[in-house]
Amino acid sequence: MGKILNFLTRTRGNGKLHITDFLTYLYLILGVIVMFGPVIWLVLSSFKTSGEVVKFPPRLLPYRQKTVEVVGYEEPLPMFIVTLEDGSTAELAQIRRVGLERQLIDPNDPDEIFKVRLEETAPVEYVSFGLDNFVEGIESFNFARYLFNSVVVTVFATLLTLLVNSMAAFALSKYKFRGRTTIFLIMISTLMVPLSVVLVPVFLVITKVGWNNNLLGVIVPGAATPTGMFLLRQYMLTIPDELLDAARIDGASEWRIYSQIILPLAKPALAVLTIFSVMWRWNDFLWPLIVLSRNEVFTLQVGLNSFQGELNVQWHLILAMTVLTLLPITIVFAFLQKYITTGIATTGLK
C-alpha cells in the first residue's frame, strides 16, 4: 500500500508540485470522469423512479419523495414543505392537486385542509437506494429464461470462437504452404466489411438451414472472427518452431501438439480473446433481434426491448436491468484482467 501511495504522489519537482504535475493530474482526472462518469450515472439512475429519471435538470443521486400513511386514505400521501402565512414552514401531506393549487393536511390533524399555491411548496425528499426497480424489472418479463439463453449463447459461442480461431491461427502461424500470406490478408481484409453488408446473405443462409428462432443461428455465424484469428496468430508466432519440431521427433501428432503445447502456451492471448468474445456475444443485439422472433428464445438484450412500448418507455426498468446485464461482463473481466496486459503486450513479439 505504501509503494502505491508513493507512486501516486510522486512529483517532478523534488518534493514540490511542478506545472507538469498539475497538467498530469488534470488530464487523469478528466479521463476518469469521461470513462467512468457514464457508468456511475447508469448505476445511480437504476435506483431512481420513473419521474426522477426524466427530471430536468438531472440529479446524480437517486432521490425519492417522502410519503406518509394517514387514516382514511388508502394510498400513502406525498409530503411537502409548505411556507405558511406567518413565514414558518411545516411538513404537510397532499391529498389532491387542483390546477395551480395543492390541498394538504397535517398528518397529525387531518381534519383541517390547507390550500397552498404550487410555488409555495417543495417536496420532502431523501436519498434512497431501494431495489424496487430491480424487483419490478425481473417480475415484468421472463428474466430467468432470457438470462439462461444469454448464458448458453455466450458460453458456447465463446468456446466455439476459441476453438475455430485458435486452429486457424495455428495453421497460419506454424505451417508453411503456398498462399498462406494471401489467405491471412483476405481474412484480415474482412474487418473492413460492415455488418450491414453481410446481414442479408447470412440471414438467408440461416433461414435455408432452418436455424431461425434457434440459438444455433446466433452462436454459429460469428464463430470465426478475423480479430481473434489475428490476435492468436501473432501470439503463436512467438512460440519457437524448434519446440514443435522436437515434439514431432518424439512422435507427437499434430492434434497433440496443438492441444498440449500450443494452447497452454497461448493462454494469455486466449484469455484476451475470451474477454472480447464474451463482451461481443453478451452485448449483441442486432443479430439476435433479426434471427429470434419467438419470446422463449430471446436473449437478455432482446428481452430488454420489451420495456420500450409504442407510447411509453420505462427507462427506470431499462436502466435497472442494464445494470444486471453488466454484472457478468464485470465478473469475467475481474477474473481474466491480469492476462490482458500480458496477452496484448506480447502479441507480435518474436
C-alpha positions in Angstrom: 0.0 0.0 0.0 2.9 2.4 0.8 4.5 1.8 -2.5 1.3 2.5 -4.4 0.8 5.7 -2.4 4.4 6.8 -3.1 3.9 6.1 -6.8 0.7 8.1 -7.0 2.1 11.1 -5.0 5.5 11.3 -6.7 6.3 14.7 -8.4 8.9 16.0 -10.8 9.8 19.0 -8.6 11.8 17.1 -5.9 9.0 17.2 -3.4 7.3 20.3 -4.9 4.5 20.4 -7.4 5.6 21.2 -10.9 3.4 22.6 -13.6 3.6 19.2 -15.4 2.2 17.6 -12.2 -0.9 19.8 -12.3 -1.4 19.1 -16.0 -0.9 15.3 -15.5 -3.4 15.1 -12.6 -5.9 17.3 -14.5 -5.6 15.0 -17.6 -6.0 11.9 -15.5 -9.0 13.3 -13.5 -10.7 14.3 -16.8 -10.0 10.9 -18.2 -11.6 9.1 -15.2 -14.7 11.4 -15.4 -15.1 10.7 -19.1 -14.6 6.9 -18.8 -16.4 6.2 -15.6 -18.9 9.1 -15.4 -21.5 7.4 -17.7 -21.1 4.1 -15.7 -21.6 5.9 -12.4 -24.6 7.7 -13.8 -26.1 4.4 -15.1 -25.7 2.6 -11.7 -27.1 5.5 -9.7 -30.0 6.1 -12.1 -31.0 2.4 -11.9 -32.3 3.2 -8.4 -34.3 6.3 -9.5 -38.1 6.4 -10.0 -39.5 6.9 -13.5 -40.2 10.6 -12.8 -36.8 11.2 -11.3 -35.0 9.7 -14.4 -36.6 12.2 -16.8 -36.4 15.2 -14.4 -34.6 18.3 -15.6 -32.1 19.4 -14.6 -30.9 15.9 -13.8 -29.6 15.0 -10.4 -26.8 12.4 -9.8 -28.2 10.8 -6.6 -31.5 8.8 -6.6 -34.0 10.9 -4.6 -37.5 9.7 -3.6 -40.3 11.8 -2.2 -41.2 11.1 1.4 -44.7 9.6 2.0 -46.9 9.1 5.0 -49.9 6.9 5.7 -52.9 8.8 7.0 -56.1 7.2 8.5 -58.9 7.5 6.0 -56.7 7.4 2.9 -55.9 4.1 1.1 -52.6 5.2 -0.6 -49.7 6.8 1.2 -49.7 10.6 0.7 -46.7 12.6 -0.6 -45.1 15.0 1.8 -44.3 18.7 1.0 -42.6 21.5 2.9 -45.1 24.4 3.0 -44.4 28.0 3.7 -47.2 29.3 6.0 -48.7 32.8 6.1 -46.6 33.7 9.2 -43.4 32.8 7.4 -42.8 29.5 9.2 -42.6 26.1 7.4 -44.4 22.8 8.1 -44.4 19.3 6.5 -47.9 18.6 5.2 -49.3 15.7 3.1 -51.0 16.3 -0.2 -54.5 14.8 -0.7 -55.1 16.2 -4.1 -53.9 18.8 -6.6 -56.3 21.2 -8.3 -54.8 23.3 -11.1 -52.0 25.5 -9.6 -53.1 24.7 -6.0 -52.3 21.9 -3.7 -54.7 20.7 -1.0 -52.8 19.5 2.0 -53.4 18.2 5.5 -51.4 17.8 8.7 -50.8 14.0 9.2 -51.3 14.5 12.9 -54.5 16.5 12.4 -56.1 15.5 9.1 -59.4 17.3 9.7 -58.2 20.7 8.5 -57.4 21.2 4.8 -54.8 23.8 3.7 -54.9 25.3 0.2 -51.5 26.3 -0.9 -50.1 27.5 -4.3 -47.5 25.3 -6.0 -44.7 27.8 -5.8 -45.0 27.9 -2.0 -44.4 24.1 -1.7 -41.3 21.9 -2.1 -41.3 18.1 -1.9 -39.7 16.4 1.1 -37.1 14.1 -0.5 -34.4 11.7 0.7 -31.7 9.7 -1.0 -32.8 6.1 -1.5 -31.1 3.0 -2.9 -34.1 0.8 -2.9 -34.3 -2.3 -5.1 -37.8 -1.7 -6.3 -36.7 -1.2 -9.9 -34.8 -4.4 -10.0 -37.6 -6.4 -8.4 -40.2 -4.9 -10.7 -37.9 -5.4 -13.8 -37.3 -9.1 -13.0 -41.0 -9.7 -12.4 -42.1 -7.7 -15.6 -40.6 -10.1 -18.1 -39.1 -13.6 -18.2 -35.7 -12.7 -16.8 -34.7 -16.2 -15.8 -35.4 -17.6 -19.3 -33.6 -14.7 -21.1 -30.7 -15.0 -18.7 -30.4 -18.7 -19.4 -30.5 -18.1 -23.2 -27.8 -15.4 -23.0 -25.6 -17.6 -20.9 -26.0 -20.5 -23.3 -25.2 -18.3 -26.3 -22.2 -16.6 -24.6 -20.6 -19.8 -23.3 -21.0 -22.0 -26.4 -20.2 -19.1 -28.8 -17.1 -18.3 -26.9 -15.9 -21.9 -26.8 -16.5 -22.2 -30.5 -14.8 -19.0 -31.2 -11.7 -20.0 -29.2 -11.6 -23.4 -31.0 -12.1 -22.1 -34.6 -9.8 -19.1 -34.2 -7.0 -21.0 -32.4 -7.0 -23.7 -35.1 -6.9 -21.2 -37.9 -4.1 -19.2 -36.1 -2.1 -22.4 -35.5 -2.3 -23.3 -39.2 -1.4 -19.8 -40.4 1.5 -19.3 -37.9 3.2 -22.7 -37.9 2.5 -24.3 -41.2 4.4 -23.1 -44.3 2.3 -23.6 -47.5 1.7 -21.6 -50.7 -0.8 -18.9 -50.4 -0.6 -18.6 -46.6 0.0 -14.8 -46.6 -2.8 -14.3 -49.2 -5.2 -16.2 -47.0 -4.2 -14.2 -44.0 -4.6 -10.9 -45.8 -8.0 -11.9 -47.2 -9.2 -12.8 -43.7 -7.9 -9.6 -42.2 -9.5 -7.6 -45.0 -12.9 -8.7 -43.9 -12.6 -6.3 -40.9 -13.4 -3.5 -43.4 -16.7 -5.2 -44.4 -19.5 -3.7 -42.3 -22.1 -5.9 -40.7 -24.9 -4.4 -42.8 -23.3 -5.7 -46.0 -23.4 -9.3 -45.0 -26.6 -9.2 -42.9 -29.0 -10.3 -45.6 -26.8 -13.1 -47.1 -26.1 -14.6 -43.7 -29.8 -14.4 -42.7 -30.7 -16.2 -46.0 -28.2 -18.9 -45.1 -29.6 -19.3 -41.6 -33.1 -19.5 -43.0 -32.0 -22.1 -45.5 -30.6 -24.4 -42.9 -33.6 -23.9 -40.5 -31.9 -22.1 -37.7 -34.4 -19.3 -37.4 -35.7 -18.9 -33.9 -32.9 -21.2 -32.8 -29.9 -20.3 -30.6 -27.6 -22.0 -33.1 -28.5 -19.2 -35.5 -26.9 -16.8 -33.0 -24.0 -19.0 -31.9 -22.5 -20.3 -35.2 -22.4 -17.4 -37.7 -19.9 -15.3 -35.6 -17.6 -18.2 -34.6 -14.7 -17.2 -36.9 -13.6 -13.7 -36.2 -10.7 -12.0 -38.0 -9.8 -10.1 -34.9 -9.5 -13.2 -32.8 -7.5 -15.1 -35.5 -5.1 -12.1 -35.9 -4.6 -11.8 -32.2 -3.9 -15.6 -31.7 -1.7 -15.8 -34.8 0.5 -13.0 -33.8 0.9 -14.5 -30.3 1.6 -18.0 -31.7 4.4 -16.6 -33.9 6.3 -16.0 -30.6 6.3 -19.8 -29.8 9.6 -21.3 -31.1 9.3 -23.7 -34.1 12.0 -25.8 -32.6 9.6 -26.8 -29.7 7.2 -28.2 -32.2 9.9 -30.0 -34.2 11.1 -31.7 -31.0 7.6 -32.8 -30.3 7.2 -34.3 -33.8 10.5 -36.2 -33.4 9.1 -37.7 -30.2 6.1 -38.9 -32.2 3.5 -36.4 -31.2 0.6 -36.0 -33.6 -0.4 -32.5 -34.9 -3.5 -32.6 -32.8 -1.5 -33.4 -29.7 1.0 -30.5 -30.5 -2.0 -28.2 -30.9 -3.8 -29.2 -27.7 -0.9 -29.9 -25.3 1.7 -27.4 -26.5 0.2 -24.5 -28.4 -2.9 -24.0 -26.4 -1.2 -24.0 -22.9 1.5 -21.6 -24.2 -1.1 -19.3 -25.7 -3.2 -18.9 -22.5 -2.7 -15.1 -22.2 -3.9 -14.5 -25.8 -6.8 -16.9 -25.3 -7.8 -15.1 -22.1 -7.9 -11.8 -24.0 -10.0 -13.3 -26.8 -12.3 -14.8 -24.2 -13.0 -11.4 -22.7 -13.6 -9.9 -26.2 -15.8 -12.8 -27.2 -17.9 -12.7 -24.0 -18.4 -8.9 -24.5 -19.3 -9.4 -28.1 -21.8 -12.2 -27.5 -23.3 -10.9 -24.3 -23.9 -7.4 -25.7 -25.0 -8.4 -29.2 -28.4 -7.0 -30.0 -28.9 -6.6 -33.8 -28.2 -10.1 -35.0 -30.3 -11.9 -32.2 -33.1 -9.4 -32.9 -33.2 -10.4 -36.6 -32.8 -14.2 -36.1 -35.0 -14.6 -33.0 -38.7 -13.7 -33.1 -40.1 -16.1 -30.5 -40.3 -14.9 -27.0 -39.0 -18.1 -25.4 -35.6 -17.9 -27.3 -34.9 -14.2 -26.6 -31.6 -13.2 -25.1 -31.4 -10.6 -22.4 -30.5 -7.8 -24.8 -33.5 -8.5 -27.0 -35.7 -9.1 -24.0 -34.9 -5.6 -22.7 -36.5 -4.2 -25.8 -39.9 -5.3 -24.4 -39.7 -2.3 -21.9 -39.9 0.0 -24.9 -43.5 0.4 -25.8 -45.1 2.4 -28.6 -46.2 5.3 -26.3 -44.1 4.8 -23.2 -40.5 3.8 -22.4 -39.9 2.5 -18.9 -36.4 4.0 -18.6 -36.1 3.2 -14.9 -36.6 -0.5 -15.5 -34.3 -0.5 -18.6 -31.6 1.1 -16.5 -32.0 -1.4 -13.7 -31.9 -4.4 -16.0 -29.0 -3.0 -17.9 -27.0 -2.8 -14.7 -27.8 -6.5 -14.1 -26.7 -7.4 -17.6 -23.3 -5.7 -17.0 -22.5 -7.8 -13.9 -21.4 -11.0 -15.8 -19.0 -8.9 -18.0 -17.6 -7.3 -14.9 -17.1 -10.7 -13.2 -15.3 -12.2 -16.3 -13.1 -9.1 -16.6 -12.2 -9.3 -12.9 -11.0 -12.9 -13.2 -9.2 -12.5 -16.5 -7.9 -8.9 -16.4 -4.4 -10.0 -15.4 -4.0 -11.7 -18.7 -4.9 -8.6 -20.8 -1.7 -6.8 -20.5 0.4 -9.9 -21.0 -1.6 -11.1 -23.9 -1.7 -7.8 -25.8 1.8 -6.6 -24.9 3.5 -9.8 -26.1 1.4 -10.2 -29.3 3.6 -9.8 -32.4 6.9 -10.1 -30.5 9.4 -12.7 -31.6 
